[in-house]
Amino acid sequence: MIMTVTFNPSLDYIVSVDNFTLGQVNRTTKELLFPGGKGLNVSMVLKNLGLDSVAVGFMAGFTGKAIEDLLRDRGVDTSFIEVEEGISRINVKLRSNEESEINGMGPAISKDNIQQLYTKLDSLKKGDILVLAGSIPAVMPESMYMDIMKYLDGRGVRIIVDATKDLLKNVLPYHPFLVKPNNHELGEIFGVELHTKDEVIPYAKKMQDMGAVNVLISMAGDGALLVDENGKVTESVPPKGQVRNSVGAGDSMVAGFIYGYLTGNGDYEKAFYTGLCTGSASAFSDNLATKPEVEALLKQLGKGGN
């Protein structure tokens, strides 16, 4: 089983406006509506690649039902926990001369709701994959990621964490299977600025010393690198293409890594390149990566298709 957890899913309303002007009526030239949230993105991309997962999270009100419906339309299995107070958030993303965002608050998550989450986590068995991605809502304990990993410690669940700063640092003693900061986030953890792959590698290895099994570092236009559990460093520039939308690219990289790892029988090099090309495919599109797009980029890098 692959389970993704998104604490604060959203309904993402993405609008394009030519020459947006404050204080006036502006009309959209393009509108898109997506289920939003890092874990949800991972589940949607996995489905595009041909792998099933179950998306777990908290939902409330008519927006929560809309998020669930949109995921089901995309073939994603959901197991949301319904929250009584509030509504699932709506995030408005405005694309014009500049990009702007207004993000909603989300519902009030109770202790009982959190306990329901732990009940769902109990279904995970040895060898299963759990993806914890994104920020933690203010209504939940800041230690939530660490608490979950402590709760599942010793069960053999392969946990992937895509978070920043202390959220990521605090889970390392529980040996996450994969962590995926970008070079700037990695630098923030250690109080340094990291620009080149040569600068990144020693700090990626430090994360392993602190407990991470595999460390995947994304570096935007400079590509990515992986320090795997065997100590091998795999790095590459990204495939060529025009960046149209960076939202979801990192989540797509995580999904591609999982797909490459599982279909490649644990081959970390295949996992790395599939992750890199899946992240790039999403960046080169208005939508999330599809399998044909990923295969085309793998061929471009000389790594073949699946």
N, C-alpha and C positions, 0 to 999 in steps of 0.2 A: 504494500500500500504506500502511496505517496499522499501526504496530508500537508496542506498549506494553511497557515493561520494568518488572518488579517483582523486585527483588533478593531479597526475603525474604517470599514469599507465605505466607499462613496459612490455617488452617482456623478460622473464627470460630464459636465456640459461644456463642450469646447466650441467656441464661436469665433469666426473670422469676420473682421470689420475693416473695411478700407478707411484709412485715415481716421481712426477713432478720435472723437473730440469730446472733452469733458463738458458737461452742462448742456449738451444738445442731444436730440434723438438720433441714435445711430442704428443703422439697419445691418443685419448680418448678411454676409455673402456666402457663408458656409456654416453648417451646424453638424456637430457630431455628438453622440451620446454613448458613453461607455460605462461599464462597471469599473470602478477605480479602487486601487489599493495594491500594494506590492505583491502580497501573497496571491491575490486574485489574478494579477498579471502572470505570475508564474504558472498558475493552473490553466489559464487560457492558452498560453504558449505551449505548454505540455500537450494540451489537447490538439492544437494545430500540428504538432509534431507526431502525434499518434499515441501518446501515453495518457492514461486516465489518472486522475487524482481526485481527492475530495477537498473542497474549499470550506474551511471552517472559519467562523467569525461571528460577530454580533450584528444583528440587524433590528431595525425598529421602524414602524410606520409604513406609509405608502412608498416611501423611497427605498426602504429595505426590501419590500416585496418587488419593486421594480429592478433592483440590483440582482435579486435572486432570479427573476424571470430572464433578464439579459444573459446571465451566466448559463442558465438552462438552454436558452436559445443557441448558445455556442457549444452546447454539449458537455458543459462542466457540471459534475456532481457537486451538490452543496449540502452542508449540514450546519446551517446557521442556528445560533441561539437567539431567540426572540426576546428583545428587551422591551419592557413596558413603557418606560418614560422617555419621551423625545422621539426624534426621527433620525434615521441614517442621514449622514451629511450629504449636501450637494456642494460640489466644488465647481466653480465657474472659472474657465480658463479662456482668456481673451487674447486672440492673436491679431495684432495690427502692426503699426509701425514699431511698437514694443510689445512684449508679451507680459500680461499681468494675470494674477490669479487671486481669487477670493475663495478661501476654504471654509467650509462649515464646521460646526463644533462636534456633531455626533451625539448619540444618546447617552443617558446616564446608566452606566454599567454597575450592577450591584454585586455584592459578595456572592449571592446565590448564582448569579450569571457566571461568575468566574468559576464557581464549583462545578457548574454544568460543563464548562470547558475542560476541566480536569477529567470529568467522566468520559468525554469524547477522546481525550488523549490516552485513556486506559485501553482503547482498542488497538493501539500501536503495538507491534510485535518486533522481535529481533529481526534486523535486516530492513525494516521499513524506513522510509525517509520522511522527515518532518522539516518543513521550511518555516522559519520564523523571520518575518521581513517587515521592516518599516518601524515607525515610531509607536510609542505607547500613549494612549489618551491620558489626559490629566486626571481622569476619574479612576484610573487603575494604578496599582502600585508600580513605582518606577523599577522595581526589581523583578518584574513579571517574567522576562526572558530567563533570568537566572533561576527564578523559582521553578519554572517549567523544566529547565534542564536538570535541576537538582531532583525534581520529582521523578523524572524519567531515567536518572542516572543508574547505570548497571543493567538496563533492559536491552541493550544492543540496538537501540534506535539510532539511525544516522541522522544527526540534526544539522541543518544548514542555517546559518544566521547571517542575515544581511541587515546590519544596523550600524550605528555610528557611536563614537565616543564611548562613554561608560557603559552603555547598553551592550556594546560589543566586548569591551575589555572585561567586564564582569563575568561573562559566560566562559571565558577561556579556560579556567580551571576545570570545567566540566567536559572538556575535550570535544568541541563541536567538530563534526566531520568536515565541514567547509565553512570558511568565513570569506566574505567578498567586499572588503572596503575598496574605495578608489584610492589613488595615491594621495589625494589631499586629506581624506578621512584617516588614512594610515598615519600620515604626518601629524595630524591633530592628536592622535592617541599618544604619540611619543614627543610632542612638542617641537617638531622639526618641519621644515619644508622639503618635500620630495618631488623632484621634477623628472628625473631620468630613471630608466630601469635599473641602472647600476646603483643608484641611490636607494631605490625601493627594496631591492633584494635583501640586504641585511636586516631591514626592519620587518619584512615578511617572515624571515627566519626567526626573528625575535618573537613574533606572534606564535610560531610553532613552539618555541621554548616555553612560552606561557601557557601552552595547552592545545592550540589549534592543530588539527590533523593535517588539513590542506588549506593553503592560503591562495586565493585568487584575487589579483589586483587589476582593476580596470583603470585605464589611463586615457580615456577618450580617444582623441585622434592619434595618440601614440601606441594604441593597441592594448595589450594586456600581458600579464605573466602569471604563471602558476608555480608555486613551490609545493610539490606534492609530498606525501608522507614518507616517500623514499629518499627525499632530499634533492630530487631532480628538479631543475628549473627549466620550464618551457615558456618561451616568449615569442611574440609575433607582433608585427604591425597589423593594423586592421585591413580588411579588404577594401577595395576602392568603391566609392559611391557617394552620392550627395545626401548629406544629413538633412532630414526634413523635420524630425521630431525626436528629441532625446528622451521624452517621457516613456518609461517602461523598458528602456534599453538595458539597464542594469538587471532588472527582473528577468528579462529575456535571456540574458547571459546565464543567469542561475538555472533557468529552465533548460537551456541548451546544454549546460554542463551535466545536469541530471540525465538528460536524454542520451547524451554521448557516453556517459559513464555506464548506464544500465544496458544500452544496446551494444556497447563495446566490451562487455564483460570486465568492467573495472579498468579499462585502458585510460589512464589519465591524459595521455596526449590527445586521444580522440575526444575525450570530455572537454579538454581545454579548447581545441579548435572549433568544436561544435558550439560551445558556449560563446566564443568570440564572434562567430559568424551569425549566431542567432541574435545576439545583442546588436550587431551591425545591421542585420536585416530589419529589425524594428526601427532602428534609427533612420534607415533609408526609406521608411514608409509612414503614411498617416495612421496605419493600423499596426497591430502586433505581428511579429514574424510568422510566416507560413513555411511549411516544409520545403516547397519548391524554391522559395527565395533563399532559404538556408543552404540547400544543396548547391544552388548556383554560386553562392559565395565561397563555399568549401572548394568547389572546382577551381574558382578563381585563385585561391591560395594553393592549389595543387594538392589538396587533401581529399579529393573525390567526394562523391555523395554517399548517401546511406542506402 
